[in-house]
Every structure is written in C-alpha cells, then in structure tokens.
Amino acid sequence: MREKKIKVLIAKLGLDGHEVGPIKISRWLRDAGMEVIYLGRYQTADGVVQSAIQENADVIGLSFSSGEHLHYTCQVAEKMKEKKLHNVMLLVGGAIARSDVPKLKEMGVDEVFLPLAEKDDLVNYITRVWSKGKSDQPRTM
C-alpha cells in the first residue's frame, strides 16, 4: 500500500515579488518526496486558505522578503481559525528578524525558518511532525 504524500502549499503574499526562496524550497520538498503546490506571488490570505482547503493541503508555507510577515501571517492564521484548519501545519520563512519569531508563534505558526536555513532543517521538521500524526490532531491556534 502506498503511503500518502505530505502535501505542501507554498505562497508569497502581498506585493512581495521575490521568488528565489520559495522556488528553491519547492524543489527541496519535491526532492524529499512531498507533493508541492506553489501558488506564486501576490497572493491574499483568503486565497491561500481557500487553496489549502481545495487542495486538502497538510502544510501551508508562507515566504516573505518584504517585511510584511507579521501583517500577512496574522491574516492567514485568522482565516485558518475561521475555516477550522486546526490540522494544517503553518510554516513561515524568509527575511524575518529573530525578534519576530515569538510573535509569529503566538499567532499560531508552527515553525519559522530564518535566512540560511538548511534543506534538512525544513524537510526533517515537516516529516518529524507529520510522522507524529500532526495532520490528524487538532492544533491550538
């Protein structure tokens, strides 16, 4: 019997047009055997959450390079609560100040990947949490 692949949805929100990071991350995750859906740039919080529902995503990954991570992550986390996506992992990465990590986690972010994060850090985090049944257990948001 074939094991279900972890499905990861990656997006850039707002006017942030830098795509190198999320494209590289998408390749890393695909190489690790995950199914990746990259929504691209200029997404909205509502659009990301609706896409996660339609695609039955296990993970939402938000990439930021513009300094708008607190604003847009809060919007996504609120939409996730509204739609009861308590079993979907929320990850954030990019150009993020260390001082913002606690704020993001208070919003409901599971993990934050700062610049220079390694491929293994991301892949191992997702697979470790997934193997513990993250997708089947309600999250506290």
N, C-alpha and C positions, 0 to 999 in steps of 0.2 A: 504494500500500500504506500502510496506517495504521500510524503509529509507536506502539509500546507506551507507554501512560501510566505514569509513575512512580507506584507505589502506596505510600502513606504510612499507617502505623498510628500513631495518637496515643493516649496513655493517661495517666491520673493514678493513681498507686499509693498504697497505704496509706490513711490516713484524711484525706488532703488533699482538701477539698471545693471548693476554688476553681476555677471552670471558665471564667472570662472569658478567660484567656490561651489555653488550648488551643482554645476555640471560635473565637477570632479567628484563630489560626494555621491552623486547618482551613479557614476561609474564604479566607485568603490563598493557601493551596496549591491549593484548588479553582479559584480565580480564575486561577491560573497554569497550569491545565490538568492538574493532578495528580489522581489518584484518592485520596480520603482516607477512612479508616475511623477514626472516633473511638469508642473503647471506653467512654469516660466515666470516672467517678470510682470510687474504691475497688477498683482492680484489684490483682491479685497478679502477681509476676514470672512465675510459671508460666503464668498465664492470658494474659499479654501475649505471651509467647514462643509458646505454643500457637496463639494467634490469628494471630500473624505467619506461622506455618507454614501454617495452614489458608487464610489469605488470600493466601499467596505474596507477602508484603509485601517491598518493596525497602528501605524505611526504617522504623525504629521511632523514634518521637519521644516522649520522656518529659517531662512537665511537672510542676514542683514549686513549691509555695509554702509548704511547711510545714517546711523544714529537714531533711527526711529523704532528700535526694537521694543522699548517699553510700551509705547503707544499701541503698536500693532499687535504685539503679543497679548496685551490685555484684551484687545478686541476679540482675538481668536479664542482665548481662554473663556471669555464670557459667552461666545457663541457655542463653544463646546459644552459648557454647562447647560445652556438653554436647550440644546439638542440632545442632552443626556449622553454625550460621548465620553462617559467615565472610563471606558475600557480602551480608549485610544491614547497611546503614548504621545506626549508633546515634547519635542526637542527643538532647541534654538541654537543657532551657531552663527559665527561671523565676527565682525569687528565690534566686539562687545567689551565694555570695561568690566574688570573683575568686581568692582563695587556694585554693578547692576545685577550680578548673579543672584544674590539673595532676594532681590525684588522680583526677578523673573520666577524664581522657585515659589515665592509667596503667591504668585498669580496662578500656579498650577503646572509650571514647566517641570518635566521630569529630570531633564539634564540640559546643561549649557556647555557647548563646545566652543572654546575660545580660539583665536587665531593660533595656528601651528599645531592644532590637534592632529593626532596621527590617525591613519586609517584604522588601525587595530583598536584604538580607543573607542571609536564610534561603532564599528562592527561588533566588537565584544560587548559593549554596553547593550546594544539592541538585542543581540542574541541571548545574553545572560538574563535580561529582564523578561524577554519573551519566553525563555525556557522555564521560568518560574511561574508561568501562567498569567502574565500581565494582561493579556488580551481577554482573559476570562474573569478577571477580578475587577470589581468596581474601584475606580480611583477616587481619591479625595481631592476635590478641586475647590 
